[in-house]
């Protein structure tokens, strides 16, 4: 599996074709996903080893993508240690008692492998299945939420557009912020370590909402804690991908937090992003997820531009490698047939 195109690209080597996978490829756009999830709450599905295994495998079977992404949720580690939260349909994660004080932080337990037997079982099942899929086997990417994004849910009590309460804590109570971010960093790092120990071949740290802060505040209040997570993952010898939404101004800093590959969202021109990420790292991305709703020829033309831009940058030594992906997750109403055409195109074009 170490010779698979995805792992070769993530390590800065030259695969036979540009590898492709899609964020949220395992989920709401697939009819087979809706069948197995019928009547099962999201977090319940994320704690059922058989469901995790099946849902993670579904897009690999359907599309022949070059990597599987572990089916989970950003707040699952919190649920596993007893934090009172739920995912409300149409809303997102909702926390019953938001974090406000140092006592609130201290009340959050540490995560241990003993909290996650279903993760170990699911990854073990997946690595057996994935070893027989693809010419070299299909790698499994471990999943975790980055400290800032997880903290925003804990502090806001749910999704937010302004992150006012999060920033108020960050700026106004730095000792509470530091304690909270260190606690979450430990939880996220342990969550990744359990996945890698069970067989995951790479990891991705999702900092979905990091774009809510400016570069200076990112370096001071966010980057040190993401670095804790990525350094612990790096000690396991697996490639690390770091992705954030609306993060154009943070690409260099997110790479410096410890990533081997930096994900680029769809708003950011890839060539511009490459110059900021730098030659020491690879790049992942970044087709606009909405382009799958355009005529096929338009979607493929834009995908070809991304492949050509990245290939030229690799040849010139401006970037170490390229993994093709969307610039954010698959939109739930996406036609799976379009993703199949896109996958086939990336493989043949490159």
C-alpha positions in Angstrom: 0.0 0.0 0.0 2.9 2.3 0.5 3.3 2.3 -3.3 -0.3 3.6 -3.8 -0.6 6.8 -5.8 -2.1 8.7 -2.8 0.6 7.9 -0.4 3.3 8.5 -3.0 1.9 12.0 -3.7 1.4 12.8 0.0 5.1 11.9 0.6 6.2 14.1 -2.3 7.1 11.3 -4.7 5.9 10.8 -8.3 2.9 8.5 -8.6 1.8 7.1 -11.9 -1.3 9.3 -11.9 -2.7 12.2 -9.9 -4.5 10.6 -6.9 -8.1 11.7 -6.2 -10.5 11.5 -3.3 -13.3 13.7 -2.1 -14.0 15.3 1.2 -17.4 13.9 2.4 -17.3 11.3 -0.3 -18.7 8.9 2.3 -22.1 10.3 3.0 -25.2 12.2 2.0 -24.8 12.2 -1.8 -24.9 8.4 -2.0 -28.2 6.4 -2.1 -26.5 3.4 -0.5 -25.6 5.7 2.4 -29.2 6.8 3.0 -30.3 3.1 2.9 -27.9 2.0 5.7 -28.4 5.2 7.7 -32.2 5.0 7.7 -33.5 5.5 11.2 -30.0 5.8 12.7 -28.8 9.0 14.3 -25.5 10.5 13.0 -23.5 10.0 16.1 -24.9 6.5 16.6 -23.7 5.6 13.1 -20.3 7.0 14.0 -20.1 4.7 17.0 -21.1 1.5 15.2 -18.1 -0.4 13.8 -20.1 -2.2 11.1 -21.8 1.0 9.9 -18.5 2.9 9.9 -16.9 0.2 7.8 -19.7 0.0 5.3 -20.1 3.8 4.9 -16.3 4.3 4.5 -16.1 1.7 1.8 -19.1 2.8 -0.2 -17.4 5.5 -2.3 -14.3 3.4 -2.8 -16.4 0.7 -4.3 -18.5 3.1 -6.4 -15.8 5.5 -7.7 -12.5 3.7 -7.4 -11.0 6.7 -5.6 -7.4 6.5 -4.4 -8.1 6.9 -0.7 -10.8 6.2 1.8 -11.7 8.8 4.4 -12.7 7.4 7.8 -16.4 8.0 8.4 -16.8 10.1 11.5 -17.7 13.5 12.9 -15.7 16.3 14.3 -17.5 16.2 17.7 -17.5 12.4 18.0 -14.5 12.3 20.4 -16.4 14.7 22.7 -19.4 12.4 22.6 -17.2 9.5 23.4 -16.0 11.0 26.7 -19.5 12.0 27.8 -20.0 15.6 26.7 -23.7 16.2 26.4 -24.2 17.0 22.8 -26.2 16.0 19.8 -26.3 16.6 16.0 -29.6 18.2 15.2 -30.7 17.7 11.5 -30.5 20.9 9.6 -28.5 22.6 12.4 -25.4 20.7 13.3 -23.7 19.9 16.6 -25.4 21.4 19.6 -23.7 21.4 23.0 -26.0 21.4 26.1 -23.6 23.2 28.4 -21.2 25.5 26.6 -17.8 26.1 28.0 -17.3 29.4 29.8 -14.9 28.9 32.7 -11.7 27.1 33.6 -13.9 24.8 35.7 -15.9 23.9 32.6 -12.6 23.0 30.8 -11.4 20.9 33.7 -14.7 19.0 33.7 -14.0 17.7 30.2 -12.3 14.2 30.6 -9.2 13.2 28.7 -9.8 10.9 25.8 -8.2 7.4 26.0 -8.1 4.5 23.6 -10.5 2.7 26.0 -13.2 5.2 25.0 -12.9 4.2 21.3 -13.2 0.4 20.9 -15.5 0.9 17.9 -12.9 3.0 16.2 -10.2 0.3 16.6 -12.6 -2.4 15.4 -13.8 -0.3 12.4 -10.3 0.6 11.2 -9.1 -3.0 11.6 -12.0 -4.1 9.4 -11.4 -1.4 6.9 -7.7 -2.1 6.4 -8.4 -5.7 5.6 -11.1 -4.7 3.0 -9.1 -1.9 1.6 -5.9 -3.9 1.1 -7.7 -5.8 -1.7 -9.0 -2.7 -3.4 -7.0 -1.1 -6.2 -3.7 -2.2 -7.7 -1.7 -1.4 -4.5 -4.5 -1.4 -2.0 -6.4 1.7 -1.0 -5.1 3.8 1.9 -7.3 4.9 4.8 -7.1 8.5 5.9 -7.7 9.1 9.6 -10.0 12.0 10.6 -10.1 14.5 13.4 -11.3 18.0 14.0 -8.7 20.7 14.8 -8.7 22.4 18.2 -10.1 25.8 17.0 -13.1 24.3 15.2 -14.0 21.9 18.0 -13.5 24.7 20.5 -16.0 26.9 18.6 -18.7 24.3 19.0 -18.0 23.9 22.7 -18.0 27.7 23.4 -20.8 28.8 21.0 -23.0 25.8 22.0 -23.5 25.1 18.3 -22.7 26.4 14.8 -21.9 30.1 14.4 -21.4 32.6 11.7 -19.6 35.3 13.7 -17.8 33.2 16.4 -18.3 36.1 18.8 -18.4 34.0 22.0 -15.4 32.0 20.8 -13.3 35.2 20.1 -14.5 36.8 23.3 -13.0 33.9 25.3 -9.9 33.8 23.1 -9.1 37.5 23.6 -10.7 38.1 27.0 -9.7 34.9 28.9 -6.4 33.7 27.5 -5.8 31.3 30.4 -9.2 29.6 29.8 -8.6 29.6 26.1 -5.1 28.0 26.5 -6.5 25.3 28.8 -9.4 24.5 26.5 -7.2 24.4 23.4 -4.7 22.1 25.1 -7.4 19.8 26.3 -8.9 19.6 22.8 -5.5 19.2 21.2 -4.9 16.2 23.4 -8.3 14.7 22.5 -7.8 15.2 18.8 -4.3 13.8 18.8 -5.4 10.7 20.7 -8.3 10.2 18.3 -5.8 10.2 15.4 -3.3 8.0 17.2 -6.0 5.3 17.8 -6.9 5.3 14.1 -3.2 5.1 13.0 -2.5 2.4 15.5 -5.3 0.3 14.1 -4.1 0.7 10.5 -4.8 4.2 9.0 -2.1 5.2 6.5 -2.5 9.0 6.6 -4.4 11.6 8.6 -6.3 14.8 7.8 -6.9 17.5 10.4 -10.0 19.5 9.6 -9.9 23.1 10.8 -13.2 24.0 9.2 -13.6 27.4 10.8 -10.0 28.6 11.1 -10.7 31.2 8.4 -12.6 33.2 11.0 -9.4 34.5 12.4 -6.7 36.7 10.8 -3.1 35.5 10.3 -1.6 37.2 13.4 -4.3 35.8 15.7 -4.0 32.4 14.0 -0.3 32.2 14.9 -0.9 33.3 18.5 -4.2 31.6 19.4 -4.7 28.7 17.0 -1.5 27.4 15.4 0.3 26.2 18.6 -2.5 23.8 19.4 -2.9 22.4 15.8 0.9 21.9 15.9 0.5 19.7 19.0 -1.9 17.5 17.1 0.1 17.3 13.9 3.4 16.7 15.7 1.9 13.8 17.6 0.5 12.4 14.3 3.8 13.0 12.6 5.6 10.9 15.2 3.7 8.0 13.9 5.3 8.3 10.5 2.2 8.9 8.4 1.5 11.8 6.0 -0.5 14.7 7.5 -3.0 16.8 5.6 -4.3 20.1 7.1 -7.4 21.7 5.6 -9.4 24.8 6.5 -12.3 26.6 4.9 -11.8 30.3 3.8 -8.2 29.9 4.7 -6.4 31.7 1.8 -4.6 34.1 4.2 -3.6 31.2 6.5 -2.1 28.7 4.0 1.5 29.3 4.9 0.8 29.3 8.6 -1.3 26.1 8.4 1.5 24.4 6.6 4.0 25.5 9.3 1.8 24.0 11.9 3.2 20.6 10.8 1.4 19.6 7.6 2.9 17.5 4.8 0.1 18.5 2.5 -2.1 21.6 2.8 -5.7 21.5 1.5 -6.8 24.5 -0.5 -10.5 25.5 -0.5 -12.3 26.4 -3.8 -12.2 30.1 -3.3 -8.4 30.3 -3.7 -6.6 30.2 -7.1 -4.4 27.1 -6.9 -1.4 28.8 -8.4 -1.6 31.6 -5.9 -2.0 29.1 -3.1 1.0 27.1 -4.2 3.3 30.1 -3.9 2.2 30.6 -0.3 2.3 27.0 0.7 5.9 26.6 -0.5 8.1 23.9 -1.9 8.4 21.9 1.3 4.8 20.7 1.2 2.3 19.2 -1.1 -1.1 20.6 -2.1 -4.6 19.2 -2.1 -7.6 20.5 -4.0 -9.4 22.4 -5.2 -12.3 22.1 -7.6 -15.4 24.1 -6.6 -17.9 21.5 -5.3 -20.7 23.4 -7.2 -19.0 22.6 -10.6 -20.4 19.1 -10.4 -23.7 20.7 -11.2 -22.4 22.4 -14.4 -22.3 20.6 -17.8 -19.8 17.8 -17.6 -17.5 19.3 -20.2 -17.3 22.5 -18.1 -16.5 20.5 -14.9 -13.8 18.5 -16.6 -12.3 21.6 -18.3 -11.8 23.2 -14.9 -10.5 20.0 -13.4 -8.0 19.8 -16.2 -6.8 23.3 -15.4 -6.2 22.3 -11.8 -4.3 19.2 -12.7 -2.1 21.1 -15.2 -1.4 23.9 -12.8 -0.3 21.5 -10.1 1.7 19.4 -12.5 3.6 22.4 -13.7 4.3 23.5 -10.1 5.6 20.0 -9.2 7.8 19.9 -12.3 9.2 23.4 -11.4 9.9 22.4 -7.8 7.4 24.9 -6.4 5.4 22.2 -4.6 6.2 18.6 -3.6 3.1 16.9 -4.9 -0.6 17.2 -5.7 -3.7 15.3 -4.5 -6.8 16.1 -6.5 -9.9 16.9 -4.4 -12.8 19.3 -4.2 -12.2 22.6 -2.4 -14.7 21.6 0.3 -17.0 18.6 0.9 -19.3 16.9 -1.6 -22.7 18.8 -1.7 -25.5 16.4 -0.6 -27.5 16.8 -3.8 -24.5 15.9 -6.0 -25.2 13.3 -8.7 -22.8 10.4 -8.0 -22.5 9.8 -11.7 -20.7 13.2 -12.0 -18.2 12.3 -9.4 -17.6 9.0 -11.2 -16.9 11.0 -14.4 -14.6 13.3 -12.5 -12.7 10.5 -10.9 -12.2 8.7 -14.3 -11.1 12.0 -15.9 -8.5 12.7 -13.2 -7.0 9.3 -13.6 -6.8 9.4 -17.4 -5.8 13.1 -17.7 -2.9 12.8 -15.4 
